[in-house]
Amino acid sequence: MDLSIIIVNYNAAPYLARCLTSIESCLSGITCEVCVVDNASTDCTRMLIGNRFPGVQIIANDRNLGFAAGVNQGLEKTNGRYILWLNPDTEILDGGMTELLRYLKREPEVGIIGPQIVDPGGTIQLSCRSFPLYRTILFHRYSLLTRWLPQNRYSREYLHTDWDHTSIREVDWVSGACLLHRRVVLDDIGGLDERFFMYCEDVDFCLRARQVGWKVHYHPGMQVLHHIGGSSRQSPVLMAVERHRSMWRYYAKHFRRNSLQDATVGAGILGRCVLMMAREALVARVSKKKNFDASFSGANSTRAEAGY
């Protein structure tokens, strides 16, 4: 088997259907297997796969084990020489997987590849970055300093905004939304660290691979559409908590620590988490009000048309 595709899914059936369809249309010339790890979805995911994609293997969990544990389950049940992690809210847009596999065969020192990822409007997403440093909390994608001063040196270095993402480049890490790696990498570093429920597991995986000598490359030879948050936006406040919990675990695992640094970093992560939770709660409240107003307006319109 050339390629094993592992999709960890949670209540993302509409996206998943498009994702699986894109695999069928764009990877037809590649010997591959597809494994969907379903983390206790309550939508029609399992029925969808059974009815429309009978060739897809499904692992049906009775509770949400998270992304890292889900990928590890898929790794145990597949045997492809190369492995692709793919989010259910993604769609492969072209036949570039053939080029990526050829590249891995030509470049034996490259263990991990990230393709070009775009949003629904066609804008290239920043899907490869430098490893986080202490200052990253001030210069990450959503920080005020990055928004106010987008051309500052530290944001550009972390986010890789100083190049156009249309050429192959060695990078520190690539997004787990679509990540291709050799199975033999697992022989050196093992699977994903399941202490990361969601977020930062891709950063950790790439770091451990680089530490034992594997290279990580960004390769725009394949393009993938990503509807960000197809699953996570269903519980945005909870996902904000998990994102920052993973940040702390990554820091605790990979950074040199002392009491003062722990207190400073912990306070920074907690403060950022609280702000993001408040923002997500506000967005949800505004969205709910808009939906209510639209429904109320529609109901009044119907009543008027009916002569009430």
Buried (B, 14 or more C-beta within 10 A) or exposed (E): EBBBBBBBBBBBBBBBBBBBBBBEEBBEEBEBBBBBBBBEBEBBBBEBBEEEBEEBBBBEBEEBBBBBBBBBBBBEBBEBBBBBBBBBBBBBBBBBBBBBBEBBEEBEEBBBBBBBBBEEEEEBBBBBBBBBEEEBBBBBEEBEBBEEEEEEEBBBBBBBBEEEBEEBBEBBBBBBBBBBBBBEBBEBBEBBBBBBBBBBBBBBBBBBBBEEEBBBBBBBBBBBBBBBEBBBBEBBBEBBBBBBBBBBBBBEBBEEEEEEEBEEBEEBBEEBBEEBBEBBEEEEEEEEEEEEEEEEEEEEEEEEEEEE
